[in-house]
């Protein structure tokens, strides 16, 4: 995995952790959180390829929607 994608995964982990804390939920273990973040980054890249757009903006939207469910 490249440098930029690793950075995007780190951003996704921070966004997920922030959402968990904001909702008063306990953080899952690091491996689960990282797996979820990697999946979100992959999905964000797919959406960006299909529709265009900024991966980070898409990630923020996806994390916000995922935590509402």
Secondary structure, DSSP 8 states (H G I E B T S, - for coil): --HHHHHHHHHHHHHHHHHHHHTT-----HHHHHHHHHHHHHHHHHHHHHH---HHHHHHHHHHHHHH-
